[in-house]
Amino acid sequence: MRNGISEDDKDLHQESIHFLQIPDFNESLLNEAVEKRVQRMQSAIENGRLVRDRKNISLKTPLASVTIVDQDEGACKDFEEIASYITDELNCLELITS
């Protein structure tokens, strides 16, 4: 790790990366909409894996489609925007939202 850091940068050039301080984050860069979308995605993936487990369907076995039902239209839009992540994680060909 330290081979990629210039010796001129006195703040980052340390004997070990374990001595580097964790930088502060900028709260203004946080996007609550993205955080909510990722939280919904994680929930959908966990539920999909749980259903597959209960039905004894291995993740190695691809599914033709997965249907996600939600009353919130915003949630359905979020699922459609991140459909590629969900289909990859659940090993399915198509994601249907309603």
N, CA, C and O atoms as a Tinker XYZ file with bonds, in Angstrom:
   392  protein
     1  N      0.820000   -1.193000    0.000000    73     2
     2  CA     0.000000    0.000000    0.000000    64     1     3
     3  C      0.862000    1.255000    0.000000    63     2     4     5
     4  O      0.584000    2.196000   -0.744000    81     3
     5  N      1.902000    1.281000    0.822000    73     3     6
     6  CA     2.676000    2.503000    0.906000    64     5     7
     7  C      3.540000    2.734000   -0.330000    63     6     8     9
     8  O      4.022000    3.846000   -0.543000    81     7
     9  N      3.742000    1.707000   -1.145000    73     7    10
    10  CA     4.514000    1.893000   -2.374000    64     9    11
    11  C      3.798000    2.812000   -3.345000    63    10    12    13
    12  O      4.442000    3.441000   -4.185000    81    11
    13  N      2.491000    2.903000   -3.249000    73    11    14
    14  CA     1.730000    3.761000   -4.145000    64    13    15
    15  C      1.590000    5.177000   -3.643000    63    14    16    17
    16  O      1.002000    6.011000   -4.332000    81    15
    17  N      2.113000    5.486000   -2.453000    73    15    18
    18  CA     1.994000    6.819000   -1.871000    64    17    19
    19  C      3.345000    7.526000   -1.978000    63    18    20    21
    20  O      4.383000    6.976000   -1.609000    81    19
    21  N      3.308000    8.718000   -2.476000    73    19    22
    22  CA     4.536000    9.500000   -2.649000    64    21    23
    23  C      5.144000    9.832000   -1.291000    63    22    24    25
    24  O      4.423000   10.108000   -0.332000    81    23
    25  N      6.464000    9.804000   -1.213000    73    23    26
    26  CA     7.152000   10.153000    0.026000    64    25    27
    27  C      7.023000   11.639000    0.338000    63    26    28    29
    28  O      7.243000   12.056000    1.476000    81    27
    29  N      6.669000   12.436000   -0.660000    73    27    30
    30  CA     6.468000   13.870000   -0.448000    64    29    31
    31  C      5.201000   14.160000    0.354000    63    30    32    33
    32  O      5.098000   15.208000    0.991000    81    31
    33  N      4.244000   13.244000    0.326000    73    31    34
    34  CA     2.989000   13.427000    1.054000    64    33    35
    35  C      3.189000   12.944000    2.490000    63    34    36    37
    36  O      3.026000   11.761000    2.789000    81    35
    37  N      3.541000   13.867000    3.357000    73    35    38
    38  CA     3.890000   13.520000    4.740000    64    37    39
    39  C      2.694000   13.005000    5.535000    63    38    40    41
    40  O      2.873000   12.232000    6.476000    81    39
    41  N      1.460000   13.423000    5.170000    73    39    42
    42  CA     0.276000   12.980000    5.914000    64    41    43
    43  C     -0.042000   11.506000    5.652000    63    42    44    45
    44  O     -0.453000   10.784000    6.560000    81    43
    45  N      0.149000   11.070000    4.422000    73    43    46
    46  CA    -0.227000    9.703000    4.063000    64    45    47
    47  C      0.937000    8.717000    4.101000    63    46    48    49
    48  O      0.715000    7.515000    4.247000    81    47
    49  N      2.146000    9.191000    3.977000    73    47    50
    50  CA     3.285000    8.280000    3.937000    64    49    51
    51  C      3.664000    7.872000    5.363000    63    50    52    53
    52  O      4.290000    8.644000    6.090000    81    51
    53  N      3.285000    6.672000    5.751000    73    51    54
    54  CA     3.546000    6.135000    7.083000    64    53    55
    55  C      4.229000    4.780000    6.928000    63    54    56    57
    56  O      4.240000    4.200000    5.842000    81    55
    57  N      4.786000    4.293000    8.003000    73    55    58
    58  CA     5.411000    2.972000    7.982000    64    57    59
    59  C      4.378000    1.873000    7.749000    63    58    60    61
    60  O      4.677000    0.848000    7.137000    81    59
    61  N      3.177000    2.093000    8.236000    73    59    62
    62  CA     2.118000    1.094000    8.094000    64    61    63
    63  C      0.805000    1.816000    7.812000    63    62    64    65
    64  O      0.575000    2.920000    8.307000    81    63
    65  N     -0.044000    1.191000    7.021000    73    63    66
    66  CA    -1.350000    1.804000    6.758000    64    65    67
    67  C     -2.213000    1.811000    8.012000    63    66    68    69
    68  O     -3.201000    2.542000    8.073000    81    67
    69  N     -1.859000    1.010000    9.013000    73    67    70
    70  CA    -2.637000    0.945000   10.240000    64    69    71
    71  C     -2.464000    2.199000   11.086000    63    70    72    73
    72  O     -3.248000    2.424000   12.007000    81    71
    73  N     -1.459000    3.021000   10.799000    73    71    74
    74  CA    -1.243000    4.248000   11.543000    64    73    75
    75  C     -1.954000    5.438000   10.912000    63    74    76    77
    76  O     -1.955000    6.529000   11.483000    81    75
    77  N     -2.557000    5.244000    9.746000    73    75    78
    78  CA    -3.260000    6.336000    9.084000    64    77    79
    79  C     -4.576000    6.618000    9.796000    63    78    80    81
    80  O     -5.281000    5.690000   10.193000    81    79
    81  N     -4.902000    7.871000    9.956000    73    79    82
    82  CA    -6.161000    8.261000   10.574000    64    81    83
    83  C     -7.293000    8.127000    9.555000    63    82    84    85
    84  O     -7.106000    8.384000    8.366000    81    83
    85  N     -8.450000    7.729000   10.031000    73    83    86
    86  CA    -9.619000    7.644000    9.168000    64    85    87
    87  C    -10.101000    9.069000    8.906000    63    86    88    89
    88  O    -10.345000    9.815000    9.854000    81    87
    89  N    -10.241000    9.460000    7.648000    73    87    90
    90  CA   -10.640000   10.840000    7.363000    64    89    91
    91  C    -12.103000   11.091000    7.729000    63    90    92    93
    92  O    -12.917000   10.169000    7.763000    81    91
    93  N    -12.416000   12.353000    8.000000    73    91    94
    94  CA   -13.804000   12.739000    8.243000    64    93    95
    95  C    -14.552000   12.719000    6.921000    63    94    96    97
    96  O    -13.965000   12.926000    5.859000    81    95
    97  N    -15.854000   12.466000    6.994000    73    95    98
    98  CA   -16.656000   12.447000    5.779000    64    97    99
    99  C    -17.462000   13.733000    5.689000    63    98   100   101
   100  O    -17.706000   14.412000    6.686000    81    99
   101  N    -17.862000   14.041000    4.484000    73    99   102
   102  CA   -18.633000   15.248000    4.218000    64   101   103
   103  C    -20.109000   14.870000    4.160000    63   102   104   105
   104  O    -20.547000   14.207000    3.220000    81   103
   105  N    -20.873000   15.292000    5.164000    73   103   106
   106  CA   -22.285000   14.917000    5.235000    64   105   107
   107  C    -23.104000   15.489000    4.084000    63   106   108   109
   108  O    -24.151000   14.942000    3.738000    81   107
   109  N    -22.644000   16.572000    3.495000    73   107   110
   110  CA   -23.398000   17.166000    2.397000    64   109   111
   111  C    -23.380000   16.286000    1.150000    63   110   112   113
   112  O    -24.203000   16.477000    0.255000    81   111
   113  N    -22.460000   15.328000    1.074000    73   111   114
   114  CA   -22.376000   14.447000   -0.086000    64   113   115
   115  C    -23.283000   13.223000    0.032000    63   114   116   117
   116  O    -23.448000   12.478000   -0.934000    81   115
   117  N    -23.873000   13.014000    1.214000    73   115   118
   118  CA   -24.773000   11.871000    1.397000    64   117   119
   119  C    -26.081000   12.120000    0.658000    63   118   120   121
   120  O    -26.623000   13.225000    0.684000    81   119
   121  N    -26.576000   11.084000    0.005000    73   119   122
   122  CA   -27.816000   11.180000   -0.747000    64   121   123
   123  C    -28.806000   10.181000   -0.150000    63   122   124   125
   124  O    -28.649000    8.970000   -0.307000    81   123
   125  N    -29.825000   10.698000    0.536000    73   123   126
   126  CA   -30.780000    9.830000    1.217000    64   125   127
   127  C    -31.577000    8.964000    0.243000    63   126   128   129
   128  O    -31.953000    7.842000    0.582000    81   127
   129  N    -31.836000    9.466000   -0.952000    73   127   130
   130  CA   -32.586000    8.684000   -1.941000    64   129   131
   131  C    -31.797000    7.447000   -2.356000    63   130   132   133
   132  O    -32.364000    6.365000   -2.502000    81   131
   133  N    -30.493000    7.608000   -2.544000    73   131   134
   134  CA   -29.646000    6.478000   -2.929000    64   133   135
   135  C    -29.553000    5.487000   -1.774000    63   134   136   137
   136  O    -29.596000    4.275000   -1.988000    81   135
   137  N    -29.425000    5.999000   -0.551000    73   135   138
   138  CA   -29.359000    5.115000    0.606000    64   137   139
   139  C    -30.636000    4.302000    0.753000    63   138   140   141
   140  O    -30.587000    3.112000    1.062000    81   139
   141  N    -31.787000    4.946000    0.530000    73   139   142
   142  CA   -33.068000    4.243000    0.623000    64   141   143
   143  C    -33.190000    3.186000   -0.481000    63   142   144   145
   144  O    -33.695000    2.088000   -0.246000    81   143
   145  N    -32.725000    3.529000   -1.681000    73   143   146
   146  CA   -32.767000    2.593000   -2.809000    64   145   147
   147  C    -31.908000    1.360000   -2.518000    63   146   148   149
   148  O    -32.324000    0.234000   -2.792000    81   147
   149  N    -30.726000    1.570000   -1.971000    73   147   150
   150  CA   -29.837000    0.452000   -1.649000    64   149   151
   151  C    -30.434000   -0.393000   -0.522000    63   150   152   153
   152  O    -30.329000   -1.619000   -0.541000    81   151
   153  N    -31.054000    0.258000    0.451000    73   151   154
   154  CA   -31.693000   -0.480000    1.539000    64   153   155
   155  C    -32.827000   -1.360000    0.997000    63   154   156   157
   156  O    -32.975000   -2.509000    1.410000    81   155
   157  N    -33.612000   -0.824000    0.085000    73   155   158
   158  CA   -34.693000   -1.611000   -0.531000    64   157   159
   159  C    -34.116000   -2.780000   -1.331000    63   158   160   161
   160  O    -34.646000   -3.891000   -1.294000    81   159
   161  N    -33.024000   -2.517000   -2.055000    73   159   162
   162  CA   -32.388000   -3.572000   -2.836000    64   161   163
   163  C    -31.899000   -4.693000   -1.924000    63   162   164   165
   164  O    -32.108000   -5.870000   -2.220000    81   163
   165  N    -31.248000   -4.335000   -0.819000    73   163   166
   166  CA   -30.755000   -5.340000    0.110000    64   165   167
   167  C    -31.889000   -6.161000    0.688000    63   166   168   169
   168  O    -31.768000   -7.377000    0.837000    81   167
   169  N    -32.985000   -5.508000    1.013000    73   167   170
   170  CA   -34.145000   -6.212000    1.553000    64   169   171
   171  C    -34.730000   -7.177000    0.527000    63   170   172   173
   172  O    -35.083000   -8.307000    0.865000    81   171
   173  N    -34.832000   -6.734000   -0.722000    73   171   174
   174  CA   -35.372000   -7.595000   -1.775000    64   173   175
   175  C    -34.478000   -8.806000   -2.006000    63   174   176   177
   176  O    -34.972000   -9.918000   -2.196000    81   175
   177  N    -33.174000   -8.598000   -1.990000    73   175   178
   178  CA   -32.238000   -9.703000   -2.199000    64   177   179
   179  C    -32.303000  -10.695000   -1.042000    63   178   180   181
   180  O    -32.309000  -11.906000   -1.260000    81   179
   181  N    -32.352000  -10.182000    0.192000    73   179   182
   182  CA   -32.451000  -11.070000    1.351000    64   181   183
   183  C    -33.735000  -11.880000    1.314000    63   182   184   185
   184  O    -33.721000  -13.080000    1.587000    81   183
   185  N    -34.854000  -11.231000    0.977000    73   183   186
   186  CA   -36.130000  -11.949000    0.901000    64   185   187
   187  C    -36.127000  -12.967000   -0.228000    63   186   188   189
   188  O    -36.657000  -14.068000   -0.076000    81   187
   189  N    -35.537000  -12.607000   -1.354000    73   187   190
   190  CA   -35.453000  -13.549000   -2.468000    64   189   191
   191  C    -34.626000  -14.769000   -2.122000    63   190   192   193
   192  O    -34.987000  -15.890000   -2.480000    81   191
   193  N    -33.527000  -14.560000   -1.431000    73   191   194
   194  CA   -32.703000  -15.696000   -1.003000    64   193   195
   195  C    -33.439000  -16.557000    0.012000    63   194   196   197
   196  O    -33.317000  -17.782000   -0.003000    81   195
   197  N    -34.205000  -15.918000    0.893000    73   195   198
   198  CA   -34.972000  -16.655000    1.889000    64   197   199
   199  C    -36.032000  -17.535000    1.215000    63   198   200   201
   200  O    -36.218000  -18.691000    1.593000    81   199
   201  N    -36.715000  -16.984000    0.227000    73   199   202
   202  CA   -37.726000  -17.758000   -0.500000    64   201   203
   203  C    -37.081000  -18.925000   -1.234000    63   202   204   205
   204  O    -37.604000  -20.039000   -1.212000    81   203
   205  N    -35.942000  -18.674000   -1.886000    73   203   206
   206  CA   -35.246000  -19.757000   -2.587000    64   205   207
   207  C    -34.833000  -20.850000   -1.613000    63   206   208   209
   208  O    -34.932000  -22.038000   -1.920000    81   207
   209  N    -34.372000  -20.442000   -0.442000    73   207   210
   210  CA   -33.937000  -21.409000    0.567000    64   209   211
   211  C    -35.118000  -22.249000    1.055000    63   210   212   213
   212  O    -34.998000  -23.463000    1.215000    81   211
   213  N    -36.248000  -21.601000    1.287000    73   211   214
   214  CA   -37.442000  -22.332000    1.769000    64   213   215
   215  C    -37.979000  -23.301000    0.719000    63   214   216   217
   216  O    -38.533000  -24.345000    1.063000    81   215
   217  N    -37.819000  -22.961000   -0.546000    73   215   218
   218  CA   -38.296000  -23.822000   -1.637000    64   217   219
   219  C    -37.224000  -24.801000   -2.102000    63   218   220   221
   220  O    -37.432000  -25.549000   -3.057000    81   219
   221  N    -36.072000  -24.794000   -1.422000    73   219   222
   222  CA   -34.947000  -25.666000   -1.755000    64   221   223
   223  C    -34.479000  -25.490000   -3.198000    63   222   224   225
   224  O    -34.217000  -26.465000   -3.902000    81   223
   225  N    -34.379000  -24.231000   -3.625000    73   223   226
   226  CA   -33.867000  -23.913000   -4.956000    64   225   227
   227  C    -32.500000  -23.270000   -4.771000    63   226   228   229
   228  O    -32.394000  -22.200000   -4.171000    81   227
   229  N    -31.476000  -23.900000   -5.270000    73   227   230
   230  CA   -30.117000  -23.400000   -5.129000    64   229   231
   231  C    -29.931000  -22.096000   -5.891000    63   230   232   233
   232  O    -30.593000  -21.861000   -6.902000    81   231
   233  N    -29.030000  -21.249000   -5.405000    73   231   234
   234  CA   -28.716000  -20.018000   -6.122000    64   233   235
   235  C    -28.021000  -20.297000   -7.447000    63   234   236   237
   236  O    -27.987000  -19.433000   -8.323000    81   235
   237  N    -27.471000  -21.485000   -7.599000    73   235   238
   238  CA   -26.825000  -21.849000   -8.856000    64   237   239
   239  C    -27.844000  -22.116000   -9.963000    63   238   240   241
   240  O    -27.513000  -22.064000  -11.148000    81   239
   241  N    -29.079000  -22.400000   -9.567000    73   239   242
   242  CA   -30.143000  -22.665000  -10.532000    64   241   243
   243  C    -30.774000  -21.348000  -10.955000    63   242   244   245
   244  O    -31.380000  -20.670000  -10.125000    81   243
   245  N    -30.651000  -20.966000  -12.220000    73   243   246
   246  CA   -31.249000  -19.695000  -12.647000    64   245   247
   247  C    -32.769000  -19.776000  -12.718000    63   246   248   249
   248  O    -33.342000  -20.812000  -13.057000    81   247
   249  N    -33.398000  -18.663000  -12.393000    73   247   250
   250  CA   -34.853000  -18.567000  -12.481000    64   249   251
   251  C    -35.224000  -17.753000  -13.715000    63   250   252   253
   252  O    -34.469000  -16.878000  -14.138000    81   251
   253  N    -36.369000  -18.038000  -14.282000    73   251   254
   254  CA   -36.827000  -17.283000  -15.447000    64   253   255
   255  C    -37.163000  -15.851000  -15.060000    63   254   256   257
   256  O    -36.799000  -14.911000  -15.766000    81   255
   257  N    -37.865000  -15.684000  -13.927000    73   255   258
   258  CA   -38.230000  -14.337000  -13.492000    64   257   259
   259  C    -38.453000  -14.305000  -11.989000    63   258   260   261
   260  O    -38.704000  -15.327000  -11.350000    81   259
   261  N    -38.354000  -13.106000  -11.448000    73   259   262
   262  CA   -38.659000  -12.842000  -10.048000    64   261   263
   263  C    -39.618000  -11.667000  -10.033000    63   262   264   265
   264  O    -39.392000  -10.669000  -10.718000    81   263
   265  N    -40.692000  -11.777000   -9.252000    73   263   266
   266  CA   -41.681000  -10.707000   -9.146000    64   265   267
   267  C    -41.602000  -10.077000   -7.767000    63   266   268   269
   268  O    -41.681000  -10.768000   -6.752000    81   267
   269  N    -41.447000   -8.764000   -7.740000    73   267   270
   270  CA   -41.430000   -8.009000   -6.488000    64   269   271
   271  C    -42.696000   -7.166000   -6.441000    63   270   272   273
   272  O    -42.971000   -6.387000   -7.353000    81   271
   273  N    -43.460000   -7.331000   -5.369000    73   271   274
   274  CA   -44.722000   -6.609000   -5.202000    64   273   275
   275  C    -44.560000   -5.602000   -4.072000    63   274   276   277
   276  O    -44.112000   -5.945000   -2.977000    81   275
   277  N    -44.933000   -4.350000   -4.353000    73   275   278
   278  CA   -44.862000   -3.300000   -3.338000    64   277   279
   279  C    -45.963000   -2.288000   -3.608000    63   278   280   281
   280  O    -46.255000   -1.979000   -4.763000    81   279
   281  N    -46.576000   -1.770000   -2.547000    73   279   282
   282  CA   -47.630000   -0.769000   -2.709000    64   281   283
   283  C    -47.080000    0.584000   -3.119000    63   282   284   285
   284  O    -47.772000    1.357000   -3.782000    81   283
   285  N    -45.852000    0.881000   -2.737000    73   283   286
   286  CA   -45.244000    2.170000   -3.003000    64   285   287
   287  C    -44.717000    2.221000   -4.438000    63   286   288   289
   288  O    -43.874000    1.414000   -4.830000    81   287
   289  N    -45.225000    3.180000   -5.214000    73   287   290
   290  CA   -44.770000    3.330000   -6.599000    64   289   291
   291  C    -43.297000    3.733000   -6.654000    63   290   292   293
   292  O    -42.571000    3.341000   -7.566000    81   291
   293  N    -42.872000    4.512000   -5.676000    73   291   294
   294  CA   -41.469000    4.918000   -5.616000    64   293   295
   295  C    -40.555000    3.721000   -5.437000    63   294   296   297
   296  O    -39.469000    3.667000   -6.014000    81   295
   297  N    -40.997000    2.758000   -4.633000    73   295   298
   298  CA   -40.205000    1.543000   -4.431000    64   297   299
   299  C    -40.107000    0.761000   -5.732000    63   298   300   301
   300  O    -39.040000    0.247000   -6.068000    81   299
   301  N    -41.205000    0.669000   -6.462000    73   299   302
   302  CA   -41.179000   -0.057000   -7.741000    64   301   303
   303  C    -40.220000    0.618000   -8.724000    63   302   304   305
   304  O    -39.508000   -0.069000   -9.458000    81   303
   305  N    -40.192000    1.949000   -8.749000    73   303   306
   306  CA   -39.253000    2.662000   -9.616000    64   305   307
   307  C    -37.817000    2.374000   -9.202000    63   306   308   309
   308  O    -36.942000    2.159000  -10.041000    81   307
   309  N    -37.591000    2.374000   -7.882000    73   307   310
   310  CA   -36.243000    2.071000   -7.385000    64   309   311
   311  C    -35.811000    0.672000   -7.803000    63   310   312   313
   312  O    -34.673000    0.472000   -8.227000    81   311
   313  N    -36.712000   -0.293000   -7.685000    73   311   314
   314  CA   -36.387000   -1.666000   -8.074000    64   313   315
   315  C    -36.065000   -1.757000   -9.563000    63   314   316   317
   316  O    -35.163000   -2.496000   -9.958000    81   315
   317  N    -36.796000   -1.013000  -10.389000    73   315   318
   318  CA   -36.534000   -1.041000  -11.832000    64   317   319
   319  C    -35.181000   -0.408000  -12.169000    63   318   320   321
   320  O    -34.500000   -0.854000  -13.092000    81   319
   321  N    -34.790000    0.636000  -11.418000    73   319   322
   322  CA   -33.514000    1.296000  -11.685000    64   321   323
   323  C    -32.318000    0.417000  -11.331000    63   322   324   325
   324  O    -31.261000    0.515000  -11.955000    81   323
   325  N    -32.490000   -0.437000  -10.330000    73   323   326
   326  CA   -31.382000   -1.289000   -9.887000    64   325   327
   327  C    -31.669000   -2.765000  -10.171000    63   326   328   329
   328  O    -31.176000   -3.653000   -9.477000    81   327
   329  N    -32.465000   -3.001000  -11.191000    73   327   330
   330  CA   -32.863000   -4.371000  -11.527000    64   329   331
   331  C    -31.663000   -5.259000  -11.849000    63   330   332   333
   332  O    -31.680000   -6.449000  -11.536000    81   331
   333  N    -30.632000   -4.707000  -12.462000    73   331   334
   334  CA   -29.481000   -5.527000  -12.837000    64   333   335
   335  C    -28.786000   -6.109000  -11.612000    63   334   336   337
   336  O    -28.334000   -7.254000  -11.640000    81   335
   337  N    -28.696000   -5.327000  -10.533000    73   335   338
   338  CA   -28.076000   -5.830000   -9.310000    64   337   339
   339  C    -28.904000   -6.956000   -8.700000    63   338   340   341
   340  O    -28.362000   -7.969000   -8.258000    81   339
   341  N    -30.212000   -6.769000   -8.681000    73   339   342
   342  CA   -31.098000   -7.770000   -8.084000    64   341   343
   343  C    -31.086000   -9.054000   -8.907000    63   342   344   345
   344  O    -31.018000  -10.147000   -8.346000    81   343
   345  N    -31.152000   -8.930000  -10.224000    73   343   346
   346  CA   -31.150000  -10.134000  -11.061000    64   345   347
   347  C    -29.832000  -10.887000  -10.950000    63   346   348   349
   348  O    -29.813000  -12.117000  -10.984000    81   347
   349  N    -28.733000  -10.155000  -10.816000    73   347   350
   350  CA   -27.435000  -10.814000  -10.651000    64   349   351
   351  C    -27.358000  -11.562000   -9.323000    63   350   352   353
   352  O    -26.901000  -12.704000   -9.278000    81   351
   353  N    -27.797000  -10.930000   -8.256000    73   351   354
   354  CA   -27.711000  -11.537000   -6.932000    64   353   355
   355  C    -28.658000  -12.716000   -6.763000    63   354   356   357
   356  O    -28.336000  -13.675000   -6.062000    81   355
   357  N    -29.827000  -12.651000   -7.400000    73   355   358
   358  CA   -30.807000  -13.737000   -7.267000    64   357   359
   359  C    -30.715000  -14.741000   -8.407000    63   358   360   361
   360  O    -31.469000  -15.714000   -8.432000    81   359
   361  N    -29.812000  -14.523000   -9.342000    73   359   362
   362  CA   -29.604000  -15.411000  -10.481000    64   361   363
   363  C    -30.908000  -15.665000  -11.227000    63   362   364   365
   364  O    -31.375000  -16.798000  -11.347000    81   363
   365  N    -31.483000  -14.561000  -11.727000    73   363   366
   366  CA   -32.707000  -14.690000  -12.524000    64   365   367
   367  C    -32.534000  -13.885000  -13.808000    63   366   368   369
   368  O    -31.669000  -13.014000  -13.899000    81   367
   369  N    -33.360000  -14.189000  -14.784000    73   367   370
   370  CA   -33.242000  -13.552000  -16.092000    64   369   371
   371  C    -34.036000  -12.248000  -16.189000    63   370   372   373
   372  O    -33.657000  -11.339000  -16.927000    81   371
   373  N    -35.148000  -12.162000  -15.433000    73   371   374
   374  CA   -36.036000  -11.006000  -15.569000    64   373   375
   375  C    -36.577000  -10.609000  -14.195000    63   374   376   377
   376  O    -36.863000  -11.466000  -13.358000    81   375
   377  N    -36.710000   -9.309000  -13.976000    73   375   378
   378  CA   -37.303000   -8.785000  -12.750000    64   377   379
   379  C    -38.613000   -8.084000  -13.101000    63   378   380   381
   380  O    -38.644000   -7.187000  -13.944000    81   379
   381  N    -39.682000   -8.501000  -12.449000    73   379   382
   382  CA   -41.004000   -7.925000  -12.683000    64   381   383
   383  C    -41.429000   -7.211000  -11.407000    63   382   384   385
   384  O    -41.353000   -7.786000  -10.321000    81   383
   385  N    -41.877000   -5.960000  -11.528000    73   383   386
   386  CA   -42.361000   -5.228000  -10.365000    64   385   387
   387  C    -43.839000   -4.901000  -10.547000    63   386   388   389
   388  O    -44.298000   -4.621000  -11.654000    81   387
   389  N    -44.561000   -4.943000   -9.455000    73   387   390
   390  CA   -45.977000   -4.558000   -9.507000    64   389   391
   391  C    -46.400000   -4.058000   -8.146000    63   390   392
   392  O    -47.556000   -3.679000   -7.959000    81   391
